[in-house]
Amino acid sequence: MTNDTSRLRPLAVSRRDLLRFAVAGATAAVTTPRTVSAASVGAVKIEEPFDGAIVHHRHGKLSANGLKITVSGTAPESEMVTVNGQLARREGDKFIGEVVLCQQVTEIVAALRGDSVRGEDRVRVVWDRYSQPRYHFAVDDNMFFLRDIARRKYTSLFDCSYLKTFRDLHRKYGTRFSMNVYYAADDGFTLAQFPDRYQSEWKDNAGWLKLAFHAYADAPARPYQEAPAEKLIGDYDLVAEQIHRFAGAETFAPPTNLHWSMATPEGLKALRQRGVRVLSGYFAKIQGRWDINYNFDARRSEYVSKHDLWMDFQSGIIFIRDAIVCNSTPVDQVAQTLDPLAREPDRRETVNLLTHEQYFWPFYRAYVPDHAQRCEAAIRWATDHGYQPVFFHEGFLGGPE
């Protein structure tokens, strides 16, 4: 993100306020769109699971046949309701049924018995069959360290204190890092000026250190909120080309979030075609409106804010809420920010840790002296709670398909 608030839309709030809201919020592939029969309004409605819900073993009962989950909703009291053809139990205007998930994506149909024309509702759920506790660590807004290396001509990438910090964390905890980078800095430096002399070293460390697209530059704010897909993909390809040139294909990874976490539906579809599988955002309600949420409506934004994961079938991308923003969370508040995740089934398995590069550097006006310690505190929490480090772009959320 950026400190320039002159172009914030729809909310005129500062970067610092956004980070504060995100911390507060943390504390407290099929691509066809969902279809619902026109007659379903007021007749039958599936309330749980949510369309696009990602479920795992904590959401149901595993058996040799699959994962059995509960389906519930509302329908007129006098009507019999079936769920995927099986008669549901009725409790007043509520219906309750069960479905066994056998495939990664399952469509669930609730219908008034013998009269699907008059009333039915459909949702699709995604089964994360091999789910286990895992975490991803993303670092946004990267450009300063690349400029530092290019200008100082270090013998090794890790003579740069910034990269050395992350290598030390990797060696201590096994953490894998996705560095989301800009193409251009505000002083004119661009990725095209970064030398290729370190390519073998990038490749040697590609198992834990990836470079990914973030935006063309830090300014303007919200660069892709209303931009056409062609602009987004043009910038994406520009960054990808340079990463491949100086660091090799092994080091490049699809991004796990965009600058300001906003895009159009067409932009999201274009990103999926480039291999993007997961995107993160704050999904926070700020001054009464949902923001930093890829332009999704209130219903879907609220769902992600409470459940952390959601599949958007229209784009084919999974969206995840950032669990913490390390640069804005003091060390003594990291555990209390993350602890609720370990107690909630929806949030127990998959965690996205986030921070921003600029707060590491003493010359930055909002420098955070203990930034590295804040990151380590989050990583230590994840490690102590049994989470394994992954890259979300590999497999299904970092695990097997």
C-alpha positions, 0 to 999 in steps of 0.5 A: 500500500502507500501513504498517499491518500489523495486518491483513496476510493471509496474511503478517505482513510490513511494507510496507518488507519487501514493497518489499524483497522486490519489489526482490529479485524484480525483480533475480533477449479470451477469458474462458472457462476452460481445459479439459483432458480428464480422461484427460490426467493421466499421458498427455500434457502440454503443458509449453511454452507455458504456458496464457495465455502472451503471445508475440511475435516473440522467441518464434518465427519470423515468416513471411507466415503468422504466428508459428511457435512450438515446442510441447513436452511429455511423453507415454508413449514408445510413443505417437505425439503430434499437435500441432494435427493434425500429428505431433510429433517424439519424444525419449524421453518428450518430444514437440516440435511446431510451431504457426503462430499466425495469430490473437491467441488460438490454442488448441493441442491435443496428443493421442495420435494417433487417441485423443483420448479417452484423452489430450489436453491443451489450452492457449491462447496470446496473440500480441502481433503488434505487440509492441515495447519499451514501458514504463508508469509507474504511481504508487500511493497518490495523495492528498497532492498532490490535498489540497495543490492543493485547500487551497493553491488554486494558480493551476495544477496544476503549481504543486504541486511534485509534479505539476511533477516529473512534468511535467518528466520528461514533457517530458524523456523523453516519459513518460506517468504513471498516477496511481492515487488514493484517494477519502479521506485519513486526515484526512477529505479526500476527492475530493469536496472537490477543485474542478473549476476545473482541469478544462481543465488536466487535459484539456490534459494528459490525453495524458500524465497519467491518474488512475485508481482505486486504493482507497477509502483507504490503510487498511485493508491489503489492502482487496480481498483477500477483499472481495465484488465489490460492495465493490470496484466500489462504491469503483471507481465512487465514485473514477471519478465524482469524477475525471470531475467534476473532471478530465473523462473524458479524464483518467480511465483504468482502473487498472493495479493495485489497492491491495496487488494482491489481489482475488477472482476475482469482483472481477477479472471485475467489473473487466474489465467496467469496462474494466480490461485489465491489472493489475500486482503484485509476484508475489513469494515472501515467507516461502515463500508467493506474495503481492501476486499477486491470489490466484493459485496458486503455479503461475501466480504463479511463471510471472508471476514468471519471464515477467512477462506472463500472460493470465488467461482466466477474468477476461480480464485480463492480469497483469504483474510490476512490474519495479521499485519506484522508491521502494525502489531507490537510484539506483545500483541502478536499472540493475542491477535493470532490466538483466536485462530487456533480456537475456531474451526474455520480459521484453524487450518490456514493462516496468512501472515503479512508485513510490508518492506518499507517499515524495515528501513531506518530512512523510511518516515514510519520506520519500525525499529523492532519490525524483525522481532514482530515478524519473528513473533508471528512466525514463532506463534505459528510454529508453536501452534503446529503450523507448517510453512507453505507457498499458497500457489503450490497445490491447493493452498500449499497442500496436495490437490 
